[in-house]
Amino acid sequence: MDAVSSGHAAALWTGLHLILLLVLSLLVVRQRQRHKVALGDEGVPELAQAIRAFGNATEYIPPALIGIAVLAIVDAAPLAIHVTGFVLFVGRVLHAIGLSRSGGASFARTIGMTMTWLAYVFASVALLFNAII
């Protein structure tokens, strides 16, 4: 048995992504408190950006974590799970930083989204490979 199993690798990346979602959620709460906004964004750019950073992460992270979980279930190589998890995590962090700093296009957002898509492609190929082989 490997020193790190597929399940352990999936647990690591799932845990880190859950922490990232928690941090992004707390940033929304902080902006809501700062601007005294209970619902929506009331046109406050910083709050709108925090809401979108969290929202975008909640749109992209869960499907990828499902892919990571299925890779673990089929006992894919831990390296495949680590590559997927790492690329996704760095991509999501960069995207959130870019979106939190500017509502417009930014280098961090672009690289973050590209890395997210690369994680999706890599996980998809790894899943298909494990399904066929």
Disulfide bonds with the S-S distance in Angstrom:
none
